[in-house]
């Protein structure tokens, strides 16, 4: 893979790591034999490692359990010109219709087409150009870049309040497509444990799961119809412990919920060399602007930070 200044995240994603990158960078290992990111989202850490030149000649295994996300990445990789052309049409419709056009795309185009795709197996390889372009459009114009499904599998994010959203980013999409087409990059739709269960010593794994909610009303982990439960968080902790114990470089971010602190301050985690650190981060997702601000998140790793 060749570093490119234009190859940057092209999706907004709840919990995106741009603001946390200065902290996460201090944990990057000096030498990588392979890189794994099993909660891909916007891919902020992958693109940051790429920009720093740390992935030259290094296999990068990118995955997510969200088939829409992986399908969108695949269509950008394999049909970027067609995706861009469809986005131009959606951008023109948005300029003319605003929020009304957003709901038309969401309810009359994307959700019916997505339901048909799911009924046919919901395979990321079968994600159409129109679905990918619609997802990108909804992502750029919906509320806070959320991807949220109701229990029936319908995308239900409301329109955002953007005056001039950047819907078409041609240079960025083409640069990303070139990076993803590298033989060093693999894209898969797998559960996190399947994606990295066989990672070898010396590999670097970054986990960015849906965060554990800090309270009863702060639940933003419905990125798939199944969500991400407390049991899933416990399975992830057990995997992180197993990987660290066999010499894999592990880095994980999560909320500072008490349940997460208990998981990663316990004996099994500390015995494997995992250490938890609290860091301040700005809360961006709240329906009330006066409740957005700095809260603690946690970073867990068996690597020593540089600073």
Beta strands, then each sheet from edge to edge (+ up, - down):
strand 1: 34-37
strand 2: 59-63
strand 3: 185-188
strand 4: 204-207
strand 5: 249-255
strand 6: 275-282
strand 7: 294-301
sheet 1: 3+ 2+ 1+ 4+ 5+ 7- 6+
end
